[in-house]
Amino acid sequence: MEEKARAHLIVFGRVQGVCFRAETQKAATVIGLSGWVRNKHDGTVEAVVEGAKKDVISLINWCNTGPPLSRVEKVDVTWQDYQGGLGHFDIKY
């Protein structure tokens, strides 16, 4: 049985106005993760991701690069207890 995981991410850098949310949603959906992503007022992007731990790690690695127009400075990751029930991977506004 695959180990399930949940991670809370804060992505710093040039991550707003560069399609970061849409591309994160696309990457998470392709990988098969559930959760959400949103812009924060301080210029960062926040996400909560759930799924197989190896897949969550894959999305974290993707977020460290992001889409072509972004410039990611760092990604803060806080591991949390898996909860389930998030459904699809959504963009929050």
HUVEN-V371445 format. One record per pair of residues at least 24 apart in sequence whose ideal C-beta (glycine too) atoms are under 10 Angstrom apart, sorted by the first residue. I is the first residue (numbers start at 1). GAP is how many residues later the second one is. Records with the same first field share a line. If there is no record, write none. Layout:
I=GAP + GAP
This chain:
1=51
2=49 + 50 + 51 + 52 + 53
3=49 + 50 + 51 + 53 + 79
4=46 + 47 + 48 + 49 + 51 + 52 + 77 + 78 + 79 + 80
5=28 + 44 + 45 + 46 + 47 + 48 + 49 + 50 + 51 + 52 + 74 + 75 + 76 + 77
6=28 + 29 + 42 + 43 + 44 + 45 + 47 + 50 + 72 + 73 + 74 + 75 + 76 + 77 + 78 + 80
7=26 + 28 + 40 + 41 + 42 + 43 + 44 + 46 + 49 + 50 + 52 + 53 + 56 + 68 + 70 + 71 + 72 + 73 + 75
8=27 + 38 + 39 + 40 + 41 + 68 + 69 + 70 + 71 + 72
9=26 + 28 + 35 + 36 + 37 + 38 + 39 + 40 + 47 + 50 + 51 + 54 + 55 + 66 + 67 + 68 + 69
10=30 + 32 + 34 + 35 + 36 + 37 + 53 + 64 + 65 + 66 + 67 + 68
11=26 + 29 + 33 + 34 + 35 + 36 + 49 + 52 + 53 + 55 + 59 + 61 + 62 + 63 + 64 + 65 + 66
12=30 + 31 + 32 + 33 + 59 + 60 + 61 + 62 + 63 + 64
13=30 + 31 + 32 + 51 + 53 + 57 + 58 + 59 + 60 + 61 + 62
14=29 + 52 + 55 + 56 + 57 + 58 + 59
15=24 + 25 + 28 + 29 + 30 + 48 + 51 + 52 + 54 + 55 + 56 + 57 + 58 + 60
16=24 + 26 + 27 + 28 + 29 + 54
17=26 + 52 + 53
18=27 + 48 + 49 + 50 + 51 + 52 + 53
19=47 + 48 + 49 + 50 + 51
20=24 + 25 + 27 + 43 + 46 + 47 + 49 + 50 + 52
21=24 + 25 + 26 + 46 + 69 + 70 + 71 + 72
22=45 + 69
23=39 + 40 + 43 + 44 + 45 + 46 + 47
24=25 + 35 + 38 + 39 + 42 + 43 + 65 + 67
25=63 + 64 + 65 + 66
26=41 + 63
27=31 + 32 + 35 + 36 + 39 + 40 + 62
28=27 + 28 + 30 + 31 + 34 + 35 + 60 + 61 + 62
29=59 + 60
30=28 + 29 + 32 + 59
31=24 + 25 + 27 + 28 + 31 + 58
32=26 + 57
33=25 + 26 + 53 + 55 + 56
34=50 + 51 + 52 + 53 + 54 + 55 + 56
35=24 + 51 + 52 + 53 + 54 + 55 + 57
36=50 + 51 + 52 + 53 + 54 + 55 + 56
37=26 + 52 + 53 + 54 + 55
38=52 + 53 + 54 + 55
39=52 + 53 + 54
44=29 + 30 + 31 + 32
45=25 + 27 + 30
46=30 + 46
47=28 + 30 + 42 + 44 + 45
48=30 + 32 + 35 + 38 + 41 + 44
49=28 + 31 + 37 + 40
50=30 + 32 + 33 + 34 + 35 + 36 + 37 + 39
51=31 + 33 + 35 + 38
53=26 + 29
56=26
59=30
